[in-house]
Amino acid sequence: MSENSNNPFSMGQITADLYMADAAIKKAETLSSKAGKFYRGLAGYHLQQAAEKLIKIQIYDSGIEVNDSKMYRHSLDDLMTYAESIGIELLVPKWVNTKKYVITSWEAEGRYDLHFVVRMDTLKRCYEELNQWREELSNSKKS
């Protein structure tokens, strides 16, 4: 994967989102379920942001001209569909593709909807999947 000077995203930003998610997960684990809700929502938000950026970084690095208005989206499915529509083959883990609607919902619902439940086991799995995805993309950028 080549470096694109028009790419507003970096692996450092993704690493920061993953760091914040991990810290929030660890804090939530020390609290009761009710008290930990805020931290689970915060972890979900940062995981969603990392996933969104992992897709966007690939789109921008493709070298294909990008319609910026299509990039101002938080939906992983919308971004993946846009990439496919312009001929970009994304590297997306199967688990992430399967859970893309759940992950997308964490952008806002996990923080604002009082009745929305963000499961700890799903957050932990998502963290592991995204961290591995980030490593795979980082390694492909070095090639």
N, C-alpha and C positions, 0 to 999 in steps of 0.2 A: 504494500500500500504506500503510495507516494505522499509526500507532504504537500499540501495545497495551501498557498499563502492566503487564499480566500476563505479558509476554514476558520470560523470563529471559535471552534472547540478544540480542546487539547486533552490528552490523556491525563494531564495533571488535574483538570477539572473533574474528570470521571473518578480519579483516585480520591479526590477530596470528598465527592459525594459518597463513595463507598466507605471512606473513613467515618464520615458523619453517621451513616446508616449503622455501621458496626458499633459505634459508641452508643447510639440510641437503643440498639438491640440489647447491648450489655446492661444499660441502665434499666430498661424495661424488665429485664430478668430479675432485678433485685427488688422489684416492687410488686404489690398486689396487682391482679388483673385490672381492676378499676383504676388504680393509680398509674399503672404502666400504659394505659390507653394512649395518652399523649405521646409517649416515647415510641410506641409501636407505629402511630400515625406519622411521626417525624421520620422514623426509619423507612417507612413505606414511601414517603415523599422523596427522600434522597435516593432510594433504589429506583424509583420511577425516573427521576432525573438522570441517573447514571444510564439506565437502559435507553432513554430517549437520546442522550448524547452519543451512546455507542452506535446507534443507528445513524444519527445525523453526521457524525464524523466520517462514516463510510460514504455517505452520499456526497458530502463536500470533497472528500479525497478521491472520488471516482474520476475527476477530470471532466465530467459531463456538466454542461451549463445547468445551473439550478434555478428554479423559480422560487425566489425567496418567500413568496406568499404561501407556498405549499409547505415550507419548512417551519412556519409559525404555528405548529400544531404540537399537542402533547400526546395525542393518541398514537401508540406504537403501531397499531394496525394501519392508520392513515399514512404514517411515514413509510411503512413497509410497502404499502400499496403504491405510493408515489414512486418510491425507488424502482419497483418492478415496472411501473408504467414508462419510465425513461431508460429502461434497460440496465439497471444496476442490480447485480446479484449480491445481495447482502449475506454476510456471515451472521446468522442468528441461531443461538442454541435452540434445539427442539423444545426444551422445557420452557424457555422464554416465549417462543412462538405459541405454545399451548396456553400459557398463562398471560398473554399480552393484554387481554381485557381486564383482568384482575390487577395487573401491574399498573396499567393506565389509570385505573380508578383510584390508585393511591395518590395521584397528583393532587387531588383536592378532597375527595370523600373521606379518606382516612384521617384527615385533620379536622374537617368541619362537620361531618354528619355524625351526630351523637349516637345514632343507631348502627353505624357502619362498624363492622368488626374486621380488624386486621390480625390475622393469625400469626403467632410467633413462629410456628414451624414453617409456614410459607415464607415469612421474612428471612429466616435463616437459610432456607434452600435458595431463595432468590439471591441473597448476598453471595453465596458460594458460586452460583451459576454466573452472575455478573462479574465477579472477580476473575473467574476462569476466562470468560469472554474477553474481558479487558486485557488479560495476559496474552491471549491468542492474537488479538488485534495488534497489541504492542509488538509482538514478535513478528507479525507479518509486515509491520511498518519498517522494521529493521532490515527486512530482506530486500 
